[in-house]
């Protein structure tokens, strides 16, 4: 009977856990829909702005623009973007593995590396490994706004312009769909000009000048791209959590079914043993 009670308790415990995972899945699904809408609206503008600036930069004098300056590249700043909360499958683990590989590779090239963290999960792992980040931003994803991105960008732009860093990389999850998020390592600064090609910006006349427009748009471009990266990560996080909680809920169903079968078997064994004892006692009385 003790075994029956133990199995019964486990079934009740799994059912309670399943209620939690199902509720978390529903919450993640609601947040995911909003996050998905936000990134799908922001992404075309960010990509079009990047193309425009790439076209302008390809015809500009690079040494006249601080954000286009190409230096020796001995000092590298790496931005690692994770979530503040767990229970989202391999979302954080994939980013952190990529980040540590990239950091090791960069150091082997003889470059000086510093790390900026966005998200509690990355902060906790880096501190456990005795790696002290240059800066940490948490609770950014409670409400992703252009202003929150600008706060992060201001310090990074200042560091690049003052030559405290020569290159700036972001490592984050790019949103593809509800079931696919790809880890991306993207160099944000210095900006990479593109070769001039036939397209929306080819053959245009710019007023007052291409250089003046480039000066005006470069800072905005960096802010927009960081804002886009935060939205990509936010949508990816909710999608990963929704998928993980759906899998956990289904696994709980399988576990409940297995435990219920074990319970019935144990109960049947107990009844059989009692019947054997009764029959044996009756035979002894004869």
C-alpha positions as CSV (number, residue, x, y, z in Angstrom):
1,X,0.0,0.0,0.0
2,X,2.9,2.3,0.6
3,X,3.8,1.9,-3.0
4,X,0.3,2.7,-4.1
5,X,0.4,5.9,-2.0
6,X,3.7,6.9,-3.5
7,X,2.5,6.5,-7.1
8,X,-0.7,8.3,-6.3
9,X,1.3,11.3,-4.9
10,X,3.5,11.3,-7.9
11,X,0.5,11.4,-10.3
12,X,-1.0,14.3,-8.3
13,X,2.4,16.1,-8.4
14,X,2.8,15.7,-12.1
15,X,-0.8,16.9,-12.7
16,X,0.0,20.1,-10.7
17,X,3.2,20.6,-12.7
18,X,1.3,20.1,-15.9
19,X,-1.2,22.8,-14.9
20,X,1.7,25.2,-14.4
21,X,3.4,24.4,-17.7
22,X,0.0,24.7,-19.6
23,X,-0.5,28.1,-18.0
24,X,3.0,29.2,-18.9
25,X,2.5,28.0,-22.4
26,X,-0.7,30.2,-22.7
27,X,1.1,33.2,-21.3
28,X,4.1,32.8,-23.6
29,X,1.7,32.4,-26.6
30,X,0.0,35.7,-25.8
31,X,3.3,37.5,-25.4
32,X,4.7,35.8,-28.5
33,X,2.0,37.2,-30.7
34,X,2.7,40.7,-29.6
35,X,6.5,40.3,-29.9
36,X,6.1,38.7,-33.3
37,X,4.0,41.6,-34.6
38,X,6.6,44.1,-33.2
39,X,9.6,42.5,-35.0
40,X,7.7,42.0,-38.2
41,X,6.8,45.7,-38.3
42,X,10.3,46.9,-37.3
43,X,12.4,44.6,-39.5
44,X,11.6,46.0,-43.0
45,X,12.5,49.6,-41.8
46,X,15.7,48.4,-40.2
47,X,16.8,46.5,-43.2
48,X,15.9,49.3,-45.6
49,X,17.8,51.8,-43.5
50,X,20.8,49.5,-43.4
51,X,20.8,49.2,-47.2
52,X,20.5,53.0,-47.7
53,X,23.4,53.7,-45.4
54,X,25.4,50.9,-46.9
55,X,24.9,52.5,-50.3
56,X,25.8,56.0,-49.0
57,X,28.9,54.7,-47.1
58,X,30.2,53.0,-50.2
59,X,30.6,56.4,-51.8
60,X,31.7,58.4,-48.8
61,X,35.2,59.2,-47.5
62,X,35.4,56.7,-44.7
63,X,38.0,58.5,-42.6
64,X,35.5,61.5,-42.2
65,X,33.0,59.4,-40.3
66,X,33.8,58.1,-36.9
67,X,31.3,55.2,-37.0
68,X,32.9,54.0,-40.2
69,X,36.5,54.2,-39.0
70,X,38.5,51.1,-39.6
71,X,41.3,50.6,-37.0
72,X,43.7,47.8,-36.2
73,X,40.9,45.9,-34.5
74,X,42.8,44.9,-31.4
75,X,40.0,45.7,-29.0
76,X,36.7,43.9,-29.4
77,X,33.4,44.5,-27.6
78,X,31.0,41.6,-27.6
79,X,27.4,42.0,-26.7
80,X,25.7,38.8,-25.5
81,X,21.9,38.9,-25.5
82,X,20.0,36.4,-23.5
83,X,16.8,36.3,-21.5
84,X,16.2,37.3,-17.9
85,X,14.2,34.2,-17.2
86,X,14.6,30.5,-17.9
87,X,12.3,27.6,-18.9
88,X,12.8,28.4,-22.6
89,X,14.5,25.3,-23.9
90,X,17.9,25.7,-25.5
91,X,17.4,29.5,-26.1
92,X,20.1,30.7,-23.7
93,X,22.4,27.7,-23.9
94,X,22.8,28.0,-27.6
95,X,23.8,31.7,-27.3
96,X,26.2,31.1,-24.5
97,X,28.0,28.3,-26.3
98,X,28.4,30.5,-29.4
99,X,29.6,33.4,-27.3
100,X,32.3,31.4,-25.4
101,X,33.5,29.9,-28.7
102,X,33.7,33.4,-30.3
103,X,35.5,34.8,-27.3
104,X,38.1,32.0,-27.3
105,X,38.6,32.4,-31.1
106,X,39.0,36.2,-30.8
107,X,41.5,35.9,-27.9
108,X,43.5,33.4,-29.9
109,X,43.8,36.0,-32.6
110,X,45.6,38.2,-30.1
111,X,42.8,40.6,-29.6
112,X,41.6,42.2,-26.3
113,X,38.0,41.2,-25.5
114,X,35.5,42.8,-23.2
115,X,31.9,41.7,-22.8
116,X,28.6,43.5,-22.3
117,X,25.7,41.4,-21.1
118,X,22.0,41.8,-21.7
119,X,19.9,39.4,-19.6
120,X,20.3,37.8,-16.2
121,X,21.0,34.3,-17.6
122,X,24.2,35.4,-19.3
123,X,25.2,37.4,-16.3
124,X,24.9,34.5,-14.0
125,X,26.9,32.1,-16.3
126,X,29.7,34.6,-16.9
127,X,30.1,35.3,-13.2
128,X,30.2,31.6,-12.4
129,X,33.1,31.3,-14.9
130,X,34.8,34.2,-13.2
131,X,34.4,36.5,-16.2
132,X,33.4,40.0,-15.1
133,X,31.4,41.8,-17.8
134,X,32.1,45.4,-18.6
135,X,28.4,46.2,-18.2
136,X,25.2,44.4,-17.5
137,X,21.7,45.3,-18.5
138,X,18.7,43.4,-17.0
139,X,15.0,43.7,-17.2
140,X,15.3,45.2,-20.7
141,X,12.8,42.8,-22.1
142,X,10.0,43.7,-19.6
143,X,9.2,46.4,-22.2
144,X,11.4,46.7,-25.3
145,X,11.4,50.3,-26.5
146,X,13.5,52.5,-28.8
147,X,14.5,54.4,-25.7
148,X,15.8,51.3,-23.9
149,X,17.9,50.5,-27.0
150,X,19.2,54.1,-27.1
151,X,20.4,53.8,-23.5
152,X,22.6,50.8,-24.4
153,X,23.7,52.4,-27.7
154,X,24.9,55.7,-26.2
155,X,27.7,54.0,-24.2
156,X,28.7,51.8,-27.1
157,X,28.9,54.6,-29.6
158,X,30.9,56.7,-27.1
159,X,33.4,53.8,-26.7
160,X,33.8,53.4,-30.4
161,X,34.2,57.0,-31.1
162,X,36.8,57.4,-28.4
163,X,38.7,54.3,-29.7
164,X,38.1,52.3,-26.4
165,X,36.9,49.6,-28.7
166,X,37.6,48.9,-32.4
167,X,34.9,46.4,-33.2
168,X,31.4,45.8,-31.8
169,X,29.7,42.4,-32.2
170,X,26.2,41.2,-31.1
171,X,25.4,37.6,-30.4
172,X,21.7,37.0,-30.2
173,X,18.8,34.8,-31.4
174,X,17.3,35.9,-34.7
175,X,13.6,35.1,-34.9
176,X,12.6,32.9,-37.9
177,X,9.3,31.3,-36.8
178,X,7.6,29.9,-33.7
179,X,9.7,26.8,-33.9
180,X,13.0,28.2,-35.3
181,X,15.4,30.7,-33.8
182,X,18.9,31.0,-35.2
183,X,21.9,32.2,-33.2
184,X,23.6,35.1,-35.1
185,X,27.0,36.8,-34.6
186,X,26.6,40.2,-36.2
187,X,29.2,43.0,-36.4
188,X,27.5,46.3,-35.9
189,X,30.5,48.6,-35.8
190,X,32.4,49.6,-37.9
191,X,29.6,49.6,-40.4
192,X,30.3,47.6,-43.5
193,X,29.7,49.6,-46.7
194,X,28.2,47.7,-49.6
195,X,29.2,47.8,-53.2
196,X,27.1,50.2,-55.2
197,X,24.5,48.3,-57.2
198,X,21.4,49.0,-59.2
199,X,18.5,49.4,-56.7
200,X,16.3,51.9,-54.8
201,X,19.3,54.1,-53.9
202,X,21.2,54.0,-57.1
203,X,21.2,57.2,-59.2
204,X,19.4,59.3,-56.6
205,X,20.3,62.9,-55.9
206,X,20.7,63.8,-52.2
207,X,20.0,67.2,-50.6
208,X,22.0,68.8,-49.0
209,X,24.5,66.1,-49.7
210,X,25.2,62.3,-49.3
211,X,27.8,63.1,-46.6
212,X,25.4,65.3,-44.6
213,X,22.6,62.7,-44.8
214,X,25.1,59.9,-43.8
215,X,26.2,61.9,-40.7
216,X,22.6,62.3,-39.7
217,X,21.5,58.7,-40.2
218,X,24.5,56.8,-38.9
219,X,23.7,57.3,-35.2
220,X,20.1,56.6,-35.8
221,X,21.0,53.5,-37.8
222,X,22.9,52.0,-34.8
223,X,20.0,52.7,-32.5
224,X,17.5,51.1,-34.9
225,X,19.7,48.0,-35.4
226,X,20.1,47.5,-31.6
227,X,16.3,48.0,-31.2
228,X,15.7,45.4,-33.9
229,X,18.1,43.0,-32.2
230,X,16.2,43.4,-28.9
231,X,12.9,42.7,-30.7
232,X,14.4,39.7,-32.5
233,X,15.6,38.3,-29.1
234,X,12.3,39.0,-27.4
235,X,10.2,37.3,-30.0
236,X,12.6,34.3,-30.1
237,X,12.5,34.0,-26.3
238,X,8.7,33.8,-26.1
239,X,8.6,31.4,-29.1
240,X,11.2,29.1,-27.4
241,X,9.3,29.2,-24.1
242,X,6.0,28.5,-25.8
243,X,7.5,25.5,-27.5
244,X,9.3,24.3,-24.4
245,X,6.2,24.5,-22.3
246,X,4.1,22.7,-24.9
247,X,6.7,19.9,-24.9
248,X,6.7,19.8,-21.1
249,X,2.9,19.6,-21.0
250,X,2.9,16.7,-23.5
251,X,5.6,14.9,-21.5
252,X,3.5,15.3,-18.4
253,X,0.6,13.6,-20.2
254,X,2.9,10.7,-21.1
255,X,4.2,10.5,-17.5
256,X,0.7,10.5,-16.0
257,X,-0.4,7.7,-18.4
258,X,2.7,5.7,-17.4
259,X,2.2,6.3,-13.7
260,X,-1.5,5.5,-13.9
261,X,-0.6,2.2,-15.6
262,X,1.9,1.4,-12.8
263,X,-0.7,2.3,-10.2
264,X,-3.3,0.0,-11.6
265,X,-0.8,-2.9,-11.9
266,X,0.4,-2.4,-8.3
267,X,-3.2,-2.2,-7.1
268,X,-4.1,-5.4,-9.0
269,X,-1.0,-7.1,-7.5
270,X,-2.1,-6.0,-4.0
271,X,-5.7,-7.3,-4.6
272,X,-4.3,-10.6,-5.9
273,X,-2.1,-11.1,-2.9
274,X,-5.0,-10.4,-0.5
275,X,-7.1,-13.0,-2.4
276,X,-4.3,-15.5,-2.1
277,X,-4.1,-14.9,1.6
278,X,-7.8,-15.3,2.0
279,X,-7.9,-18.5,0.0
280,X,-4.9,-19.9,1.8
281,X,-6.5,-19.1,5.2
282,X,-9.8,-20.8,4.2
283,X,-7.9,-23.9,3.1
284,X,-6.0,-24.0,6.4
285,X,-9.3,-23.8,8.4
286,X,-10.6,-26.9,6.6
